[in-house]
Amino acid sequence: MSDGFRFGVNMVASESRAEWIGKCRKAEALGYDVVGVADHLGLPAPVPAMLLAAEATERVRLNTFVLNAPFYNPVLLARDVATVDQLSDGRVELGLGAGYVRAEFEAAGIPFPSPGQRVDAVAATVTTLKRLFADPEYRPRPAQAGGPTLLIAGAGNRLLRVAAEHADVVAFTGGGTTDSGKVVLAGPKAFAERIDYVRGLLENRSDTPEFNILIQAVEPASARAELAESIASNLAEDNAEPLEEFPTLLIGSPADMAERLRERRERYGIGYITVLEHNMDKFAPVIELLKS
């Protein structure tokens, strides 16, 4: 891994065993440190996909980015996670989130909880996992002492408080969702406020978690106008901040992007960068520059 940086790619689609293996091996060859598996109905289930990714690769860590915690029984989840961690020689990074897509809850026959109830589900899941993995009699034993690395993703105060208390990695979503489920991207000022909020919560913590962000777009400068049009509905109505400054967007040449990530690491403390699968190839030259 490069000094101060880790790089992940979040996979969202696979039509066959061969395709999934090929993508995971490609990500490893391109220099990514983490292969992630999204958790949405209609996509492959994360746990078996992680296990096959572990079998197909040698060094990358495998994470869930992120599990919809209200969907899972924590005790049963602990068994699955510990098994994959054991069989992958300790390469699991467990990502948890509160879930936000009402339609997926309805499709699963699960009543859609309130935001507070969804955050409570994350906290309860974390508490249960930590309790079980700390028990020397618990079986199956995960390969990592105390259980896998824990990533918690969120944007709101309550979920970020859970992350600040428990997570090894605090994943900033770089935005939020409205009651209708629409994603609204945070500009640099709003994002800095979220960073400062978490830093304040960490003052009494003995260790410092890693900070992560999911990049939503990786585009050359020539595509800026097209990008602006495509995300217009995801910006605040009164937004006046340039797109280049949005923490979830990367615009320009690979050298421009590498320099911007260095600046953001200095400003926000974010060194763990995750991109979406469709940006895997476009972002690879930036990894090369930051690792050189």
Secondary structure, 3 states (H helix, E strand, C coil): CCCCCEEEEEECCCCCHHHHHHHHHHHHHCCCCEEEECCCCCCCCHHHHHHHHHHHCCCCEEEECCEEHHHCCHHHHHHHHHHHHHHCCCCEEEEEECCCCHHHHHHCCCCCCCHHHHHHHHHHHHHHHHHHHHCCCCCCCCCCCCCCEEEEEECCHHHHHHHHHHCCEEEECCEEECCCCCEEECCHHHHHHHHHHHHHHHHHCCCCCEEEEEECEEECHHHHHHHHHHCHHHCCCCCCCCHHHCCCEEECCHHHHHHHHHHHHHHHCEEEEEEEHHHHHHHHHHHHHHHC
